[in-house]
Amino acid sequence: DAVRRALEPKPGGWIFAAARGEPRLGAAARKALVVAVTDLAGGNFDDWPTKDDWPAWTRAVDKAADERAGEWAKAEALALYALDEALREAGLDADDHADLAETFVRETFLRDHTRKTLVADVQARAVALVAERKQEGESCERRLARVALALREACDARNLRPSLIAADALRKKILTAWRNGQDLQEAAAAAARSYENSDRNDAVPQTVWDPSGNRTAQASAMVKFMPFRSASQCHAIGDDAFSYVYTFLHFSLLGTVALVCKRWRAASQDPFWLPDVVCYAWGRAGVSGLEQDAPKPTLLDFSITRSVVNVVCGDEATFAVCDDGTLYHWGKRWEPDFERPVLEASREMTMTPTRVAGLADVVSVACTPSGYYHGRGRAFGYTVAAITSSGKLYTWGMNVCGQTLHARDTSSRNPADYFVSTPTEVAFGDSERTLKVAVGLEFIAVQRTWSIPLPPRDGAAVAAHLGSGGTGKSARVSWAGRFSDDWQPSELREVPELCGTKLAALTAGAFHCCALRDDGSLYVFGHEYGADESNGNLLGLGPRATRFEGERSFPHAATRVEGLPPVISVAASTYSTVAITTDGRCYSWGDCDGGALGRSSVNNDAPGLLEALRGVR
């Protein structure tokens, strides 16, 4: 009862009651105070006082409880302040770690409050607790990042697109199997097979005809909905009629077909007869792939008959990879027509999506990133790289600094000698396979595998150390060209910090490169400033080193970006970089001109959270 009264807010009472009105940690406070009060001399309830001593004893207990409540308030204020400071310094959200408060406040209350080093001890303990929590959280988040990557690869291999809810359930299933000792890749493949089978069982069997050509039917021989399940209904209208309507009629004219009758309208408007994926564009004619300016998203007709799986945008140019391995291009050409006047040649456009000749089985493409820099208006052409399903690398376009990895005549004064006109295979070793590629303004970065001879006895250990899983192969990242115009172009140079690591993505800005590992850690290398001296560190590594006028800069070695939670996706423009973490938060850094970072211009040298997207996954 004394403890309860001591905790009640009262005018002029102890600090906590006056400041907040009621205890924030009431249950913890009561438990701690009961322990403290019952330990007082004469306050042990096993040793009851006599009747004559009872009033004096209760007053003593009341006074002791009030004193202890005051000590609790001071301990809570000290502990919560130290904990908030430690969380802020560690870059953690206090709301996500509220469970630390109760434990830490009770621990602080039970300390010796007469010690002169109490404040310093509490602050040191808060830093230690937060460091332990951060390490635990990062370990868990990195496991989730690896699970997400494995699931994405397994789904891509089977051409599956699970919904957000289904993907969350699959990730939990994979994580459980991984914790139980199953190999991560095998668990992901099993989860993808299970999802594919369940999706197939939910589908309606194909019984009559399927002229839609949609990928659901191609993958599973089933469709999710059949407008005319009865053969008699279908034959009453005519198989040939429907086949011609849905096979040859232009996608945009299905609305006209819907006017024929109710049955035709039901079939033409059913979403399962539409392509699985279509591509929309908007903007200036030619650049957008449309023959006319489009202020609103407009369907690109070529995507109706071909399923687009990846789109990459350069400066006034776009490339699209289709599921059949073809590559399409529209917008500005990678090589100007040197037979025409300079201004006309630089503005030459491919007005509509056109297949890039000489390529097949393309799985990914990269090109020089978009974004402003001084000299962009005078630049002719850009560089493109594509990887095929067999691991071959093809490059073409601008080759001023050797960024296509093809030979060039540096003594030539003919501009055409500094361009590769058509996609040309890069001659690596027969045992090498290209995994990832990124293209900057005047450099290229590639990740390749190569075979290594392993000792017969220790081969598995060596292979595991190199990240190959015992296959006798490992991966390495190399770059060629230059990151800045004050450097001499370099031949292919290895990045030792990334040797033997598995990458989830390799992304390039104009002057820097980002390598995302499968555990969610992000590494960056290249130039900190760029050609126009950006107002933020392009690498996100904090304040840039001071450089004196005329002093030559050097490429920055691959370094991990600290203070960033595990990342699931990263993208870069000329002078800015954006990363999305596994928990859906978005960070940006680099040059803030024009609001390019989507946040305040404070501390552009390191990753900063986009507060406007807080709560948006």
N, C-alpha and C positions, 0 to 999 in steps of 0.2 A: 504494500500500500504506500509506503514511503517512496519507493522507486516510482510508482505511478504518479504520485503528486509532484515529485521532483521533475518529471518529464512534461508536466502540463505547462503550456505557455502562460506566462504571467507578466504584467507590467513591471519593467525594471528588473526582470529576471536575468538569467544567464545569457551569454552571447547568442547561442543557437536559437533560443526561443524568441529573442528580440529581433533577430535578423530574418528568420524564415517562418516563424509562427508555429511550426510543429516539426517534430523530428522527421528527417528524411529517411533515416534508417531506424525507425522505431523498434522493430523486433530485435535487431542486433543490439541497439542501445539498452533495451530492457534486460536482455540476457547478460550483457557485459556488466551492467550496474548491479544486478542481483548478485552476481559472483563477487563483485568488489565489496558491496555493502555487507554481505553475510560473512565476509572474512574479517570485518572490523572487530576489534576487541569488545567483547560483550554483545556482539551482534550475532553470534552463532545461535541459531534457533534450537540447537540441541541443549543449550544451557540457558533455560528460561529464567528471567529475573523474578524476584519476589514481588508481591503486590505493592509494597511500599516503593520499590525502585522502578515500577512500570512507567509512570509519567516521564521521569527523567530519561529513562532508556529510550522511549519512543522519540523524545525530542532529539536525543543524540543521533538516533538512526536517521530521523528526518534531516537533520543538519548534514550528516555525512552523505546522505543520498543527494542532497542539493549540491554539495561540494563536488561529489563525483559526477553529477550531471554537467556541472560547469567544466570539469576536466574533459568529459566526453565531447562537449561542444568545441573546446579548444583543439582536442585531438582530431575531431572530424574536420574542422576548418583547415588545419595544417595538412592532414593527409589528403583531403580532396584537392587542395591547391597543388601540392606536390605531384599528385597523380595526374591531374589535368595538364600540368606543365610537361611531365614526362610523355604523356600520350601525344601532345601537340608536337614535341620535338621528334617523336618517332613517326609522325605522319599518320597516326591512327585516330579514328573517330571515337570520342569518349562514349557516345551512346551505344556503340557496338561492344564496349567492354565494361559495361556498368557492373558486372558481377565482381570485378576486381575491387570496387569501392568498399563493399561490406567487409570483406576479409582484411583489407588494408587499414580501414578505420579502426576495427577492433584490435588489430595488432598494434597500431599506434597508441591507442588508449591504454593498453596494458604495459607500455614502455615506462621507463623511469622518467617522469616529467621534470625531475630536478637536475638532470644532466645538462650541461651547457652545450653539448654536441647534439641535442635532440633534433633540432631542425635539419642539420646536415645529415644525420643518420636516417631520418625519414625520407629526405630527398634521394639519398643513395639507394634506399630500399625501393622507392617508387621506380627509379630508373631500372633497377634489376628486375622487378616484377614485369614491367612493360617490355623489357628486352626478351624475357622468357616467353611472354605472350606473343610477341611479334614473331619470334622464331617458330613457335608452334603454328601460328596462323600461316606464315609463309610456307612452311613445309606442307600443310594441308592444301593450300591454294595451288602450290606447284604440282601436287599430285592430281588435283582437279584439272589443271591445265593440260597435263599429259593425257589424262583420260579424255578430255574434250578433243584433243588433236587425234588420238587413236580412233575415236568414234567418227570423226569427220572423214578420216582416210578410209575407214571401213565402209561408210555410207557412200562415199564417192566411188569406191570400187564396184559397188552394186547398184549405182545410179539411184540411190534412195534419198528422199528429202523428208525426214521426220519432222513433225510439228514441234513447237517449243516444248509443249507438255510431254510429248513422246520422247524428245531428246533428253529432257531432264530425267525421266524414268530410266532411259537406257544408260545414262551416265552413272546413276546410282547402282544399277545392276552391274556395270563393268567395274566400278570401284569396289563393290563387295567381293566380286570374283577375284580381283587383283589382290585384295587384302587376304583372301583365303589361299593365296599361293599360285593362282593361275597366271600364266603369262599375259601381259597387258594386251598385246596384239591379238592373241588368241581369244581373249575375253571380248574384245571389241568386235572381232569377226563373228563370234558366236551370237553376240547381241544383235548385230546387223542381220544375221540370218534369221534369228527369231522374229525380229520386227518385219522382215520381208515375208516370212511365212504367215504371220498374223494378218498382215495387210492383204495378202493374197486370199486368205480364208474369208476375209470380210468382203471381198469382191464378189460380184455376181457372175456366174459362169457365162462365157460367150457361147450362145446357142444358135444365133441366126447369122449375123454378119457384123463386121466392124470395119467400115470404110474410113474411119477417122484417122487411122495411122498414128494414134497417140502412143506415147511411150509406156503408159501403164499397160496397154494391151501387148506391146512388144516385149515387155519385161516379164509379164506373168501370164500371157494368153487369156487375160480376163479384163473386164471393164467393170467399173463400180456401178454403172447404171445402164439399163437397156431400155430405150424409149419404146420399143416394140418387142416385147418378150415372146409374143405369140407368133408363130410362123404364118398363121392364117392372116393376121393383121398385116404383116410385112408383105406377103404375096398379094394381098388385095390392092396395095398401092403399087407394088412392083419392085423387085430387087434391083433391076437395072436403073430405074429412076433414082432411087436413093443412092446407089453407088455413084452415079454421075453427079448428083447434087453435092454430095459430101466429098467426093474425090477431086472434082475439077472446078467446082464453083469457087470464086474468089471469096476469101474470108470476110471481106467487108460487105458482101452482098447477101449474107445470111439473113439480114433483116428483111430483104425483099422476099426471100423464100418463105419467111415466116408468115407472110400475108396470104399464102395459098390456102391453108386450112389449119385447123387446130393441131392436127397431128404433126404437120410440118413445122409449125411454130414450136411445139414442145420439143421436137428433135433439134431444131436449129438453135434454140436458146439454152439447151442443157449444157452446163459448164463442162461436163466430162467429155464432150465432143470437141472442145477447144484444145489447142496445143497446151502442153504442160507449162511451157515457159515462152513468153513473148518479150520483145525488146521495144521500149519506148524511148524517144529522143525529142528534144526541143531546142530551139535556138536558131542561129542563122542557117540559111540554106547552104548545103554543101558540108559545112562543119558538122551539122547534126545528122547527115545522111538523108536528109529530106530535100526534095526539089524546090520547096518553098519555105520561107521563114515560118517558124512555128513557135508562138508564144506559150503554148501549153503542150504537155506531153502528148506525143503523136506516135501511133504504132508504126514500126518499121516493117514493111511488108515481107521482107526476106525472112524474118524470124517466125513467120507463120509455118513455113515448110521446113525450117531448120531450127533445132532447139539450141539456143545460145546458152553456154555454160559459164562463160567468163567474158567480161568486157574490161578493156584497159584503155584509158584516155591519156593522150599526150596533149601537146599544145596545138589545138585546132586539128587534131587527128584522133581517130578511134579505131581500135582493133577488137574483133569479136571472135572468140573460139567457139566452134559448134561441137556438138556431141559426136559428130561423125569424123572429127579430126580436121575439118577444113577451117581456114582462117580468112576472115573478111576484113576489109579496110574501107574507111571512108574519111573524107576530110582532106587536109593538107598532105601532099605527097612527101615521102622521105627523101626524095632526090629531085632538085629542080631540073627543068628542061633547059640545058645549057645552049640549045639552039635558039631560044627565044630571048627577048630583052630581059634584063635582070628583074625589074619590077613585076613583069608578067610571069616570069618563071617562079618567083617566090610565092605567087598567089595561086599557083596551079592547084586545082582541087579535083578530088574524086568525088563527084556529086552524090552518088548513091552507093550503098554497100556492094563491094566488088571483091570477088574471091582473089586472094593472093596466089599467084601461080607458082608452081615449083615446090609446094609444101603439101604434106599429107600426115595424118596421125598426130596433129599438134595437140598437146595437152595444156600448154601454158605459153604466155607471151608477155614481154615487157618492152617498154619503150621509154624514151627520154621524158621525164615528168613535165607536167605543165606548171605554169606559174611565172610571175614576172621577174625579170632581172634586166639591168641595163645592157643593151645589146641584143635582147630577144628579137626586136624588130628588124635587126640587120642579119639575124641568123638564117641561113638557108639549110633546110633539111633537119633530120634528127636520126637517131639510131634505134633499131628494133632488134630484138632477139626472141627466138621461139625454141621451145623444147618439144621433141616428139616423144611418143610412147616408148620408143626404144632407147631413150636417153641421149639422142643426138642433139647437138646445138647448132642452130642456124642463125646467122646474123646478117644484117644488111643496113644500108643507109650511110649516114655521115661517119667518116673514118679519119678525121683530122688528127686525132691523138692515138690512133690504133685501137679504139674502143670496140671495133668489130672483131678484133683478134685475127684480122687478115692483114697481109703485107700491104704496104703503101710506099710510094716513091716520095720521100720527104724533100727531094730536090726539085720536084716538078712544080711548075707555075700554072699548070692546067687544073682548074677547080674540080673537073670531073675525075681526076686521079685520086681525089680524097673521098670518094663515095663508092660504096658497093651497091650496084644497081639492083640486083636480085638476091633473094635468100640463098646464102651459100653456107655449106656445112663447115664448121670449125674442125680442123684436123687435130683431135686429141688421140691418145693411145687407144688401141683396140679394147683394152680392158677397162677403160674409163667410161663412166656414165654420168651425164649431167643431171643433177637433181633440182637445182634452183638457179635462177638468173635474175639479175637486177641491172638496170641501165640508168646511169646518171647523165649529166650534161656532156661530159667528156671522159667518162670512165664506164667500165663494165665490171660487175662482180658475179662470180659463178661459184657454185658448190658442186663438186664432183666426187665420185667414188673411184678408188683405184685398188687393184689387187695387191696384196703383200704376201710374201712367203712367210709362213708361220712354222716354228719348230713343232715337230709332231707331238711332243710331250706337253709343252706349255702353250700350244696354239690357242686353245679355248680361252685361257686367261689373257693372253695378249690381245686376242680379238675382242674380248669383252672390255678390256681397258680402252681400246680404240673406238668403242662404240659400234662395233659391227655385229655383235651378237654371235660371234663364233663363225662367221662366214668367210673370214680371211680378207675382208674388204673394209676400208675406212673412208671417211669423207674429209675433204679439205675445202677451204674457201680461199679463193684467189681473186685479185683484181688487176686490171690493166688500164692504162690511160693516165689521167691526172685529175685531182680533185680541185685544183685551182690553177688559174692562168699564170701564176708565178712559179709553177713547178714544171720540170721537164717531163714529158710523157714517159711512162714506165712500161716495160714489158710485164707479162703476167707475174705477179708477185703474191706470195702466199701470206695468209693471215694466221700466224701460229696460234693465237689465242683461241681460235675456233676450230682447230684441227681435231678431228675425231668426234665432233659434236653433232647431234641430230638437230636440224633446223626445221622449225614449223613455217618460217617465211624468211625471205630475203627481199628487202625493200630499199629503194634508192631515192634520195632527193637529188637535186642538181649537183650538190657539192659534198654530200655525205651518204652513208649507207647504214642500214639497220639490219641486224641479224637477230631473229627471234628464235630462241631455243625451245625445245619441246617441253621444258619445265616451266616456261613462262618468263624466264629471265631475258632481258633485252640488252644486246651489245651494239655499240655504235663505233664507227671509225670514219675517217675522212677529214674534212676541213671544218673548223669552228666558226669561221666568219662568212665564207662565200665571196663571190666576186664583188659584191656591193657593201661588204662590211655590215652584216646584219646586226640588229640591236639586241639580239638574244643568241645564246650559244646554240648552234644547230645540233650539237651532239647531246644537249641536255645534261651536261656534266658539271654545271655550276658556272660561276664567273670565269670568263676566259682569261688566259694568261696575257699579261700586258706585252704588247709588241711595239717596238720603237719604229719610227719612220725609216723606211728602206730596209728593215730587217726581213729576211726571208722566212716564211713559215714552212712547217713540215707536216706531213699527214699524221693524224692522231692514231695511235694504235687502238685496236679493238678493246673497248672498255665497257664494263657493265654499268648500266644506268641505275644508280642507287636511289633508294627512296620510292621506288615504283613497285606496286604490287604485281603479282604474276600477270603477264599480258597474254591475251588471246588473239589480238589482231593489231597491226600497225600499218600506217599509211603515211606517205611523205609527199610534199610538194617541193617547189624549188627551195623555199626558205623556212618551211614549217613541218612539224611532225606531230601526228596524233596517234595515241595508243589507247586501246580499249582493254580493260583488265577482265579477269575471269568473273568478277562480281558485277560487271556491267558499267563500271565507272569509266569516264573518259578523261584523258590527260593530254595536254598539248605543250609544246615549247618551240622556241626559235624566234623568228622575226614577227613582230606584232603589227606591222604596218597594215592599214586597211582592215583592222579587226581580224586578221588571219588566224589568230589563236582562239577566238571565241570566248575570251576572258579578259580580265584587266591586264594592263601592261606591266604589272609589278612582277619582278623576278621571272623574266622570260628565259633565263639561263638554265632553268631546271624544270622538270615536269610539274605542271600546275593543273589542279582539278577544275573541270568545267562545271561551275556551280549551277549554271542554267540547266544542265542535264542531270542534276542530282535526282535520284529516284526514277530516272528513265533508263531502262535496261537496253 
